[in-house]
Amino acid sequence: MEVRRRDGQVVIVRADAAPITLGDDTDGPRQSWLLSAIPVALDLSTDTGALLDSLIGSFPVAMAIWDRDLRCVWFNEAAERLRDGYPYYRIGRSLTEVIPGVDNEGVQEAMREVLADGRPVIDREAHWSYAGEERVLSVSLLPLAGVDGRPLGVCSVALDFSDSKARDHLDLMREAGVRLGSTLDVMSTAQELAELAVPVLADYVTVDLPEAVLPGTEPLRRLATTEAGIPAFRRAGMASVRAGAPESLWERGDAVFVPPRSPFMEVLRSRRSHFEPVLDTSPGTWLDLDPDRSRVIHATGMHSLIVVPLEARGDVLGVAVFVRTSNPAPFSKDDLLVAEELVTRAALSLDNARQYTRERLTALALQRDLLPHHLSGSGAVEVASRYLPSDAHEGVGGDWYDVIHLPGGRIALVVGDVTGHGINAAATMGRMRTAVRALAVLDLPPDELLSHLDRLMTEDALTPDAMGATCLYAVYDPRTGRCTMATAGHPPPAIMTPSGAVIFPSLPPGTPIGVGLGTFQSYDLHLPQGTLLALYTDGLIETRQADLDAGMARLADTLARAASRSATLDHVCADVIGSIVGEAPSDDDIALLMARILA
């Protein structure tokens, strides 16, 4: 309605009247009226209001109109129903009065910007709580201009998409179950966590791990500017909605500076998440200790922060940091719960990767310690070798080789492959190598040596961690040029004659060591001067893409080409491994022992 002030100016107000009862007098209680009038800057006359009601009053999306003073002058039925039918919209009230507890400050600031520049705001996320439940609104703000082009007010359109966001979070958890831990690698798992959360949950995510969680990294001294006891961190994972991640001061793998009095150290000490919906960047905070990070925070518009400890099986493995920059909505408590659930899953995968890496390094160290450190041939035989550990998740295998000098200038060449992977396989390999050396001292023929070895390992099979193995044992006598060999389920050697032809002798098959089901037979052949032998494990010839026959054919071709272009046997050995394996990850351990007949 219009009212005239004392100075004659006409203003538009929204008037409300309510009956009240005053105190008793001699004639009883007196009935009176309380009148209130709130000025509004936008006049929606009866005709205009009726038109709005007829057009969009029943529209299923919550809509409201606000004047230049950001007071509500109209709303539709959906706006009234937004909070379970409670009519919280009131004409003449501000946003704070209309919806207490909503992200009012940010929404009102966005309204003022719409009035100032006339540009709409589309799909702004806002959070509010009602009846103990947090809801998420998608708010769009549209400018309303008069005939003269001046802004008259703002139309707000709000859509409750809490259920939709819950579905997004559920989808995120499902994807996490598939992607997290797909590789048993600490750095890869950390990167998977960061990439999963962007942009569904955050605009920028980092995963920082102490060096102790990253086996094989070069140790750093404790950061000189930090307090004692603060571990050195490395950036293990990082993802951003912005190309090149300008929010980060460090690349993956770099050492990361961690201020002693910061949310990161607070999370490590307390093992509780840090939740800061509105990031405090004012002077006097922990950012004073980290001017570089403070500069980046202001430059990139970081405004909301969650820091979650990576904890698994009682150990804190690091911290995951979630930040919002482009998304103007602050993190909600629901976002915090999702971040914590995601990090919990990632922490278990990280711990599995850490334990696998630790066991793999231990097994690899044990195996390398048990393998011969130096192979020496003789005046009659030149030898060279290569060992390549597996990149597979199962861990290091039990491949091994050896060269044993026997009486009379003879020389024994041995290669074997223990079934299984890990420390047990490496330990079994060590026992087998020791047993073969002990039996070789008895100067037994190859078939008898394998029979004795089989009996020893069969007796050992009574223990829970016993493993079988394949083995090829060959003895060369330079006086006669004869080579006697026997196999226990192992592939035959590749033999390149002085003419350049490569053959695989048809050795009598034998059962693997430790099975105790068969006997072994020796096989004799003559090796003229210049003959090249290649003893190997099946990892060199067998892959998921090729069977044994195809692998042996490839080995024959590779061996012939390598021998023709390499001068020394060591170069031939390296050339064969490089040509067959290359840079691709290996599914199995590879051992290669080569011998060249000199006399």
Secondary structure, 3 states (H helix, E strand, C coil): CEEECCCCCEEEEEEEEEEEEEEEECCEEEEEEEEEEEECCCCCCHHHHHHHHHHHCCCCCEEEEEECCCEEEEECHHHHHCCCCCCCCCCCCEHHHHCCCCCHHHHHHHHHHHHHHCCCEEEEEEEEEECCEEEEEEEEEEEEECCCCCEEEEEEEEEECHHHHHHHHHHHHHHHHHHCCCCCCHHHHHHHHHHHHCCCCCCEEEEEEEHHHCCCCCCCCCCCCCCCCCCCEEEEEEEECCCCCCCCCCCCCCEECCCCCCHHHHHHHHCCCEEECCCCCCCCCHHHHCHHHHHHHHHHCCCEEEEEEEEECCEEEEEEEEEECCCCCCCCHHHHHHHHHHHHHHHHHHHHHHHHHHHHHHHHHHHHHHCCCCCCCCCCEEEEEEEECCCCCCCCCEEEEEEEECHHHCEEEEEEEECCCCHHHHHHHHHHHHHHHHHHCCCCCHHHHHHHHHHHHHHHCCCCCCCCEEEEEEEEECCCCEEEEEEECCCCCEEECCCCCEECCCCCCCCCECCCCCCCCCEEEECCCCCEEEEECHHHCCCCCCCHHHHHHHHHHHHHHHHHHCCCHHHHHHHHHHHHHCCCCCCCCEEEEEEEECC
